[in-house]
Amino acid sequence: MTNRERAQIEGSVYTLALPAFASFAAGYAAGLLLIGGVL
C-alpha cells in the first residue's frame, strides 16, 4: 500500500466518522440537558 492509498482511505474514514461523532455528541448533549431539566 502506498502512502497515497493510505491517505485516501484515512480521508474516507474521517469523512464517515466525523458526522457520526457529531450527531452522537449532539444527541448526548441534548440528553444531558433533558435529564438536567427533568431533575
mmCIF entry with sequence, helices, sheets and N, C-alpha, C, O atoms, coordinates in Angstrom:
data_MODEL
# 
_entry.id   MODEL 
# 
_entity.id                         1 
_entity.type                       polymer 
_entity.pdbx_number_of_molecules   1 
# 
_entity_poly.entity_id                      1 
_entity_poly.type                           'polypeptide(L)' 
_entity_poly.nstd_linkage                   no 
_entity_poly.nstd_monomer                   no 
_entity_poly.pdbx_seq_one_letter_code       MTNRERAQIEGSVYTLALPAFASFAAGYAAGLLLIGGVL 
_entity_poly.pdbx_seq_one_letter_code_can   MTNRERAQIEGSVYTLALPAFASFAAGYAAGLLLIGGVL 
_entity_poly.pdbx_strand_id                 A 
# 
loop_
_entity_poly_seq.entity_id 
_entity_poly_seq.num 
_entity_poly_seq.mon_id 
_entity_poly_seq.hetero 
1 1  MET n 
1 2  THR n 
1 3  ASN n 
1 4  ARG n 
1 5  GLU n 
1 6  ARG n 
1 7  ALA n 
1 8  GLN n 
1 9  ILE n 
1 10 GLU n 
1 11 GLY n 
1 12 SER n 
1 13 VAL n 
1 14 TYR n 
1 15 THR n 
1 16 LEU n 
1 17 ALA n 
1 18 LEU n 
1 19 PRO n 
1 20 ALA n 
1 21 PHE n 
1 22 ALA n 
1 23 SER n 
1 24 PHE n 
1 25 ALA n 
1 26 ALA n 
1 27 GLY n 
1 28 TYR n 
1 29 ALA n 
1 30 ALA n 
1 31 GLY n 
1 32 LEU n 
1 33 LEU n 
1 34 LEU n 
1 35 ILE n 
1 36 GLY n 
1 37 GLY n 
1 38 VAL n 
1 39 LEU n 
# 
_struct_asym.id          A 
_struct_asym.entity_id   1 
# 
_struct_conf.conf_type_id            HELX_P 
_struct_conf.id                      HELX_P1 
_struct_conf.pdbx_PDB_helix_id       AA1 
_struct_conf.beg_label_comp_id       ASN 
_struct_conf.beg_label_asym_id       A 
_struct_conf.beg_label_seq_id        3 
_struct_conf.pdbx_beg_PDB_ins_code   ? 
_struct_conf.end_label_comp_id       VAL 
_struct_conf.end_label_asym_id       A 
_struct_conf.end_label_seq_id        38 
_struct_conf.pdbx_end_PDB_ins_code   ? 
_struct_conf.beg_auth_comp_id        ASN 
_struct_conf.beg_auth_asym_id        A 
_struct_conf.beg_auth_seq_id         3 
_struct_conf.end_auth_comp_id        VAL 
_struct_conf.end_auth_asym_id        A 
_struct_conf.end_auth_seq_id         38 
_struct_conf.pdbx_PDB_helix_class    1 
_struct_conf.details                 ? 
_struct_conf.pdbx_PDB_helix_length   36 
# 
_struct_conf_type.id          HELX_P 
_struct_conf_type.criteria    ? 
_struct_conf_type.reference   ? 
# 
loop_
_atom_site.group_PDB 
_atom_site.id 
_atom_site.type_symbol 
_atom_site.label_atom_id 
_atom_site.label_alt_id 
_atom_site.label_comp_id 
_atom_site.label_asym_id 
_atom_site.label_entity_id 
_atom_site.label_seq_id 
_atom_site.pdbx_PDB_ins_code 
_atom_site.Cartn_x 
_atom_site.Cartn_y 
_atom_site.Cartn_z 
_atom_site.occupancy 
_atom_site.B_iso_or_equiv 
_atom_site.pdbx_formal_charge 
_atom_site.auth_seq_id 
_atom_site.auth_comp_id 
_atom_site.auth_asym_id 
_atom_site.auth_atom_id 
_atom_site.pdbx_PDB_model_num 
ATOM 1   N N  . MET A 1 1  ? 0.857   -1.197 0.000  1.00 0.00 ? 1  MET A N  1 
ATOM 2   C CA . MET A 1 1  ? 0.000   0.000  0.000  1.00 0.00 ? 1  MET A CA 1 
ATOM 3   C C  . MET A 1 1  ? 0.895   1.251  0.000  1.00 0.00 ? 1  MET A C  1 
ATOM 4   O O  . MET A 1 1  ? 1.826   1.366  0.797  1.00 0.00 ? 1  MET A O  1 
ATOM 5   N N  . THR A 1 2  ? 0.597   2.149  -0.884 1.00 0.00 ? 2  THR A N  1 
ATOM 6   C CA . THR A 1 2  ? 1.386   3.381  -0.946 1.00 0.00 ? 2  THR A CA 1 
ATOM 7   C C  . THR A 1 2  ? 0.834   4.406  0.035  1.00 0.00 ? 2  THR A C  1 
ATOM 8   O O  . THR A 1 2  ? -0.270  4.252  0.557  1.00 0.00 ? 2  THR A O  1 
ATOM 9   N N  . ASN A 1 3  ? 1.609   5.441  0.277  1.00 0.00 ? 3  ASN A N  1 
ATOM 10  C CA . ASN A 1 3  ? 1.149   6.493  1.182  1.00 0.00 ? 3  ASN A CA 1 
ATOM 11  C C  . ASN A 1 3  ? -0.091  7.184  0.630  1.00 0.00 ? 3  ASN A C  1 
ATOM 12  O O  . ASN A 1 3  ? -0.969  7.594  1.389  1.00 0.00 ? 3  ASN A O  1 
ATOM 13  N N  . ARG A 1 4  ? -0.162  7.313  -0.705 1.00 0.00 ? 4  ARG A N  1 
ATOM 14  C CA . ARG A 1 4  ? -1.317  7.972  -1.314 1.00 0.00 ? 4  ARG A CA 1 
ATOM 15  C C  . ARG A 1 4  ? -2.587  7.161  -1.056 1.00 0.00 ? 4  ARG A C  1 
ATOM 16  O O  . ARG A 1 4  ? -3.626  7.720  -0.704 1.00 0.00 ? 4  ARG A O  1 
ATOM 17  N N  . GLU A 1 5  ? -2.496  5.842  -1.234 1.00 0.00 ? 5  GLU A N  1 
ATOM 18  C CA . GLU A 1 5  ? -3.663  4.992  -0.987 1.00 0.00 ? 5  GLU A CA 1 
ATOM 19  C C  . GLU A 1 5  ? -4.081  5.062  0.478  1.00 0.00 ? 5  GLU A C  1 
ATOM 20  O O  . GLU A 1 5  ? -5.268  5.126  0.797  1.00 0.00 ? 5  GLU A O  1 
ATOM 21  N N  . ARG A 1 6  ? -3.094  5.050  1.355  1.00 0.00 ? 6  ARG A N  1 
ATOM 22  C CA . ARG A 1 6  ? -3.394  5.117  2.786  1.00 0.00 ? 6  ARG A CA 1 
ATOM 23  C C  . ARG A 1 6  ? -4.064  6.446  3.131  1.00 0.00 ? 6  ARG A C  1 
ATOM 24  O O  . ARG A 1 6  ? -5.001  6.485  3.928  1.00 0.00 ? 6  ARG A O  1 
ATOM 25  N N  . ALA A 1 7  ? -3.584  7.528  2.531  1.00 0.00 ? 7  ALA A N  1 
ATOM 26  C CA . ALA A 1 7  ? -4.176  8.839  2.798  1.00 0.00 ? 7  ALA A CA 1 
ATOM 27  C C  . ALA A 1 7  ? -5.619  8.879  2.314  1.00 0.00 ? 7  ALA A C  1 
ATOM 28  O O  . ALA A 1 7  ? -6.477  9.461  2.978  1.00 0.00 ? 7  ALA A O  1 
ATOM 29  N N  . GLN A 1 8  ? -5.897  8.269  1.165  1.00 0.00 ? 8  GLN A N  1 
ATOM 30  C CA . GLN A 1 8  ? -7.269  8.262  0.657  1.00 0.00 ? 8  GLN A CA 1 
ATOM 31  C C  . GLN A 1 8  ? -8.181  7.462  1.582  1.00 0.00 ? 8  GLN A C  1 
ATOM 32  O O  . GLN A 1 8  ? -9.315  7.868  1.837  1.00 0.00 ? 8  GLN A O  1 
ATOM 33  N N  . ILE A 1 9  ? -7.697  6.337  2.081  1.00 0.00 ? 9  ILE A N  1 
ATOM 34  C CA . ILE A 1 9  ? -8.505  5.510  2.979  1.00 0.00 ? 9  ILE A CA 1 
ATOM 35  C C  . ILE A 1 9  ? -8.761  6.246  4.296  1.00 0.00 ? 9  ILE A C  1 
ATOM 36  O O  . ILE A 1 9  ? -9.887  6.264  4.795  1.00 0.00 ? 9  ILE A O  1 
ATOM 37  N N  . GLU A 1 10 ? -7.710  6.852  4.853  1.00 0.00 ? 10 GLU A N  1 
ATOM 38  C CA . GLU A 1 10 ? -7.889  7.588  6.110  1.00 0.00 ? 10 GLU A CA 1 
ATOM 39  C C  . GLU A 1 10 ? -8.848  8.754  5.913  1.00 0.00 ? 10 GLU A C  1 
ATOM 40  O O  . GLU A 1 10 ? -9.665  9.039  6.788  1.00 0.00 ? 10 GLU A O  1 
ATOM 41  N N  . GLY A 1 11 ? -8.754  9.434  4.765  1.00 0.00 ? 11 GLY A N  1 
ATOM 42  C CA . GLY A 1 11 ? -9.654  10.552 4.493  1.00 0.00 ? 11 GLY A CA 1 
ATOM 43  C C  . GLY A 1 11 ? -11.103 10.101 4.449  1.00 0.00 ? 11 GLY A C  1 
ATOM 44  O O  . GLY A 1 11 ? -11.981 10.774 4.988  1.00 0.00 ? 11 GLY A O  1 
ATOM 45  N N  . SER A 1 12 ? -11.362 8.955  3.803  1.00 0.00 ? 12 SER A N  1 
ATOM 46  C CA . SER A 1 12 ? -12.733 8.474  3.716  1.00 0.00 ? 12 SER A CA 1 
ATOM 47  C C  . SER A 1 12 ? -13.232 8.043  5.088  1.00 0.00 ? 12 SER A C  1 
ATOM 48  O O  . SER A 1 12 ? -14.409 8.215  5.403  1.00 0.00 ? 12 SER A O  1 
ATOM 49  N N  . VAL A 1 13 ? -12.344 7.484  5.905  1.00 0.00 ? 13 VAL A N  1 
ATOM 50  C CA . VAL A 1 13 ? -12.749 7.072  7.254  1.00 0.00 ? 13 VAL A CA 1 
ATOM 51  C C  . VAL A 1 13 ? -13.146 8.291  8.082  1.00 0.00 ? 13 VAL A C  1 
ATOM 52  O O  . VAL A 1 13 ? -14.168 8.283  8.768  1.00 0.00 ? 13 VAL A O  1 
ATOM 53  N N  . TYR A 1 14 ? -12.317 9.348  8.010  1.00 0.00 ? 14 TYR A N  1 
ATOM 54  C CA . TYR A 1 14 ? -12.644 10.554 8.767  1.00 0.00 ? 14 TYR A CA 1 
ATOM 55  C C  . TYR A 1 14 ? -13.930 11.188 8.248  1.00 0.00 ? 14 TYR A C  1 
ATOM 56  O O  . TYR A 1 14 ? -14.736 11.690 9.031  1.00 0.00 ? 14 TYR A O  1 
ATOM 57  N N  . THR A 1 15 ? -14.125 11.165 6.920  1.00 0.00 ? 15 THR A N  1 
ATOM 58  C CA . THR A 1 15 ? -15.325 11.760 6.337  1.00 0.00 ? 15 THR A CA 1 
ATOM 59  C C  . THR A 1 15 ? -16.574 11.044 6.845  1.00 0.00 ? 15 THR A C  1 
ATOM 60  O O  . THR A 1 15 ? -17.611 11.673 7.057  1.00 0.00 ? 15 THR A O  1 
ATOM 61  N N  . LEU A 1 16 ? -16.473 9.733  7.041  1.00 0.00 ? 16 LEU A N  1 
ATOM 62  C CA . LEU A 1 16 ? -17.618 8.979  7.545  1.00 0.00 ? 16 LEU A CA 1 
ATOM 63  C C  . LEU A 1 16 ? -17.767 9.130  9.049  1.00 0.00 ? 16 LEU A C  1 
ATOM 64  O O  . LEU A 1 16 ? -18.886 9.177  9.559  1.00 0.00 ? 16 LEU A O  1 
ATOM 65  N N  . ALA A 1 17 ? -16.656 9.206  9.761  1.00 0.00 ? 17 ALA A N  1 
ATOM 66  C CA . ALA A 1 17 ? -16.707 9.180  11.223 1.00 0.00 ? 17 ALA A CA 1 
ATOM 67  C C  . ALA A 1 17 ? -17.116 10.523 11.814 1.00 0.00 ? 17 ALA A C  1 
ATOM 68  O O  . ALA A 1 17 ? -17.805 10.563 12.834 1.00 0.00 ? 17 ALA A O  1 
ATOM 69  N N  . LEU A 1 18 ? -16.701 11.624 11.186 1.00 0.00 ? 18 LEU A N  1 
ATOM 70  C CA . LEU A 1 18 ? -16.983 12.932 11.778 1.00 0.00 ? 18 LEU A CA 1 
ATOM 71  C C  . LEU A 1 18 ? -18.480 13.224 11.898 1.00 0.00 ? 18 LEU A C  1 
ATOM 72  O O  . LEU A 1 18 ? -18.912 13.632 12.976 1.00 0.00 ? 18 LEU A O  1 
ATOM 73  N N  . PRO A 1 19 ? -19.294 13.038 10.856 1.00 0.00 ? 19 PRO A N  1 
ATOM 74  C CA . PRO A 1 19 ? -20.736 13.293 11.022 1.00 0.00 ? 19 PRO A CA 1 
ATOM 75  C C  . PRO A 1 19 ? -21.373 12.376 12.068 1.00 0.00 ? 19 PRO A C  1 
ATOM 76  O O  . PRO A 1 19 ? -22.249 12.803 12.819 1.00 0.00 ? 19 PRO A O  1 
ATOM 77  N N  . ALA A 1 20 ? -20.931 11.119 12.113 1.00 0.00 ? 20 ALA A N  1 
ATOM 78  C CA . ALA A 1 20 ? -21.487 10.194 13.100 1.00 0.00 ? 20 ALA A CA 1 
ATOM 79  C C  . ALA A 1 20 ? -21.139 10.649 14.507 1.00 0.00 ? 20 ALA A C  1 
ATOM 80  O O  . ALA A 1 20 ? -21.987 10.627 15.399 1.00 0.00 ? 20 ALA A O  1 
ATOM 81  N N  . PHE A 1 21 ? -19.883 11.066 14.709 1.00 0.00 ? 21 PHE A N  1 
ATOM 82  C CA . PHE A 1 21 ? -19.471 11.534 16.026 1.00 0.00 ? 21 PHE A CA 1 
ATOM 83  C C  . PHE A 1 21 ? -20.192 12.831 16.389 1.00 0.00 ? 21 PHE A C  1 
ATOM 84  O O  . PHE A 1 21 ? -20.583 13.018 17.541 1.00 0.00 ? 21 PHE A O  1 
ATOM 85  N N  . ALA A 1 22 ? -20.371 13.726 15.418 1.00 0.00 ? 22 ALA A N  1 
ATOM 86  C CA . ALA A 1 22 ? -21.049 14.998 15.684 1.00 0.00 ? 22 ALA A CA 1 
ATOM 87  C C  . ALA A 1 22 ? -22.503 14.751 16.081 1.00 0.00 ? 22 ALA A C  1 
ATOM 88  O O  . ALA A 1 22 ? -23.004 15.374 17.017 1.00 0.00 ? 22 ALA A O  1 
ATOM 89  N N  . SER A 1 23 ? -23.185 13.844 15.374 1.00 0.00 ? 23 SER A N  1 
ATOM 90  C CA . SER A 1 23 ? -24.581 13.569 15.708 1.00 0.00 ? 23 SER A CA 1 
ATOM 91  C C  . SER A 1 23 ? -24.679 12.889 17.070 1.00 0.00 ? 23 SER A C  1 
ATOM 92  O O  . SER A 1 23 ? -25.602 13.166 17.836 1.00 0.00 ? 23 SER A O  1 
ATOM 93  N N  . PHE A 1 24 ? -23.730 11.999 17.378 1.00 0.00 ? 24 PHE A N  1 
ATOM 94  C CA . PHE A 1 24 ? -23.721 11.348 18.685 1.00 0.00 ? 24 PHE A CA 1 
ATOM 95  C C  . PHE A 1 24 ? -23.495 12.377 19.791 1.00 0.00 ? 24 PHE A C  1 
ATOM 96  O O  . PHE A 1 24 ? -24.174 12.348 20.817 1.00 0.00 ? 24 PHE A O  1 
ATOM 97  N N  . ALA A 1 25 ? -22.536 13.291 19.582 1.00 0.00 ? 25 ALA A N  1 
ATOM 98  C CA . ALA A 1 25 ? -22.247 14.308 20.593 1.00 0.00 ? 25 ALA A CA 1 
ATOM 99  C C  . ALA A 1 25 ? -23.448 15.221 20.788 1.00 0.00 ? 25 ALA A C  1 
ATOM 100 O O  . ALA A 1 25 ? -23.759 15.604 21.916 1.00 0.00 ? 25 ALA A O  1 
ATOM 101 N N  . ALA A 1 26 ? -24.121 15.570 19.704 1.00 0.00 ? 26 ALA A N  1 
ATOM 102 C CA . ALA A 1 26 ? -25.297 16.439 19.811 1.00 0.00 ? 26 ALA A CA 1 
ATOM 103 C C  . ALA A 1 26 ? -26.419 15.724 20.566 1.00 0.00 ? 26 ALA A C  1 
ATOM 104 O O  . ALA A 1 26 ? -27.075 16.322 21.419 1.00 0.00 ? 26 ALA A O  1 
ATOM 105 N N  . GLY A 1 27 ? -26.635 14.456 20.253 1.00 0.00 ? 27 GLY A N  1 
ATOM 106 C CA . GLY A 1 27 ? -27.664 13.692 20.944 1.00 0.00 ? 27 GLY A CA 1 
ATOM 107 C C  . GLY A 1 27 ? -27.331 13.509 22.420 1.00 0.00 ? 27 GLY A C  1 
ATOM 108 O O  . GLY A 1 27 ? -28.215 13.571 23.274 1.00 0.00 ? 27 GLY A O  1 
ATOM 109 N N  . TYR A 1 28 ? -26.056 13.282 22.716 1.00 0.00 ? 28 TYR A N  1 
ATOM 110 C CA . TYR A 1 28 ? -25.620 13.110 24.101 1.00 0.00 ? 28 TYR A CA 1 
ATOM 111 C C  . TYR A 1 28 ? -25.829 14.403 24.886 1.00 0.00 ? 28 TYR A C  1 
ATOM 112 O O  . TYR A 1 28 ? -26.319 14.375 26.015 1.00 0.00 ? 28 TYR A O  1 
ATOM 113 N N  . ALA A 1 29 ? -25.455 15.540 24.283 1.00 0.00 ? 29 ALA A N  1 
ATOM 114 C CA . ALA A 1 29 ? -25.631 16.830 24.953 1.00 0.00 ? 29 ALA A CA 1 
ATOM 115 C C  . ALA A 1 29 ? -27.113 17.121 25.163 1.00 0.00 ? 29 ALA A C  1 
ATOM 116 O O  . ALA A 1 29 ? -27.505 17.615 26.220 1.00 0.00 ? 29 ALA A O  1 
ATOM 117 N N  . ALA A 1 30 ? -27.934 16.820 24.168 1.00 0.00 ? 30 ALA A N  1 
ATOM 118 C CA . ALA A 1 30 ? -29.374 17.046 24.303 1.00 0.00 ? 30 ALA A CA 1 
ATOM 119 C C  . ALA A 1 30 ? -29.947 16.160 25.407 1.00 0.00 ? 30 ALA A C  1 
ATOM 120 O O  . ALA A 1 30 ? -30.811 16.594 26.168 1.00 0.00 ? 30 ALA A O  1 
ATOM 121 N N  . GLY A 1 31 ? -29.466 14.922 25.495 1.00 0.00 ? 31 GLY A N  1 
ATOM 122 C CA . GLY A 1 31 ? -29.926 14.023 26.549 1.00 0.00 ? 31 GLY A CA 1 
ATOM 123 C C  . GLY A 1 31 ? -29.552 14.540 27.927 1.00 0.00 ? 31 GLY A C  1 
ATOM 124 O O  . GLY A 1 31 ? -30.354 14.467 28.859 1.00 0.00 ? 31 GLY A O  1 
ATOM 125 N N  . LEU A 1 32 ? -28.338 15.062 28.062 1.00 0.00 ? 32 LEU A N  1 
ATOM 126 C CA . LEU A 1 32 ? -27.914 15.610 29.351 1.00 0.00 ? 32 LEU A CA 1 
ATOM 127 C C  . LEU A 1 32 ? -28.764 16.820 29.727 1.00 0.00 ? 32 LEU A C  1 
ATOM 128 O O  . LEU A 1 32 ? -29.167 16.968 30.880 1.00 0.00 ? 32 LEU A O  1 
ATOM 129 N N  . LEU A 1 33 ? -29.034 17.680 28.752 1.00 0.00 ? 33 LEU A N  1 
ATOM 130 C CA . LEU A 1 33 ? -29.859 18.858 29.029 1.00 0.00 ? 33 LEU A CA 1 
ATOM 131 C C  . LEU A 1 33 ? -31.270 18.432 29.426 1.00 0.00 ? 33 LEU A C  1 
ATOM 132 O O  . LEU A 1 33 ? -31.863 19.006 30.339 1.00 0.00 ? 33 LEU A O  1 
ATOM 133 N N  . LEU A 1 34 ? -31.804 17.428 28.738 1.00 0.00 ? 34 LEU A N  1 
ATOM 134 C CA . LEU A 1 34 ? -33.153 16.948 29.027 1.00 0.00 ? 34 LEU A CA 1 
ATOM 135 C C  . LEU A 1 34 ? -33.214 16.354 30.432 1.00 0.00 ? 34 LEU A C  1 
ATOM 136 O O  . LEU A 1 34 ? -34.129 16.658 31.198 1.00 0.00 ? 34 LEU A O  1 
ATOM 137 N N  . ILE A 1 35 ? -32.240 15.507 30.770 1.00 0.00 ? 35 ILE A N  1 
ATOM 138 C CA . ILE A 1 35 ? -32.202 14.893 32.099 1.00 0.00 ? 35 ILE A CA 1 
ATOM 139 C C  . ILE A 1 35 ? -32.002 15.970 33.166 1.00 0.00 ? 35 ILE A C  1 
ATOM 140 O O  . ILE A 1 35 ? -32.646 15.936 34.214 1.00 0.00 ? 35 ILE A O  1 
ATOM 141 N N  . GLY A 1 36 ? -31.104 16.927 32.896 1.00 0.00 ? 36 GLY A N  1 
ATOM 142 C CA . GLY A 1 36 ? -30.875 18.001 33.851 1.00 0.00 ? 36 GLY A CA 1 
ATOM 143 C C  . GLY A 1 36 ? -32.121 18.840 34.058 1.00 0.00 ? 36 GLY A C  1 
ATOM 144 O O  . GLY A 1 36 ? -32.386 19.299 35.169 1.00 0.00 ? 36 GLY A O  1 
ATOM 145 N N  . GLY A 1 37 ? -32.891 19.046 32.988 1.00 0.00 ? 37 GLY A N  1 
ATOM 146 C CA . GLY A 1 37 ? -34.115 19.832 33.107 1.00 0.00 ? 37 GLY A CA 1 
ATOM 147 C C  . GLY A 1 37 ? -35.175 19.088 33.911 1.00 0.00 ? 37 GLY A C  1 
ATOM 148 O O  . GLY A 1 37 ? -35.928 19.698 34.670 1.00 0.00 ? 37 GLY A O  1 
ATOM 149 N N  . VAL A 1 38 ? -35.231 17.758 33.741 1.00 0.00 ? 38 VAL A N  1 
ATOM 150 C CA . VAL A 1 38 ? -36.225 16.960 34.459 1.00 0.00 ? 38 VAL A CA 1 
ATOM 151 C C  . VAL A 1 38 ? -35.865 16.877 35.936 1.00 0.00 ? 38 VAL A C  1 
ATOM 152 O O  . VAL A 1 38 ? -36.728 17.008 36.804 1.00 0.00 ? 38 VAL A O  1 
ATOM 153 N N  . LEU A 1 39 ? -34.570 16.658 36.215 1.00 0.00 ? 39 LEU A N  1 
ATOM 154 C CA . LEU A 1 39 ? -34.147 16.551 37.605 1.00 0.00 ? 39 LEU A CA 1 
ATOM 155 C C  . LEU A 1 39 ? -34.043 17.941 38.217 1.00 0.00 ? 39 LEU A C  1 
ATOM 156 O O  . LEU A 1 39 ? -33.698 18.074 39.391 1.00 0.00 ? 39 LEU A O  1 
# 
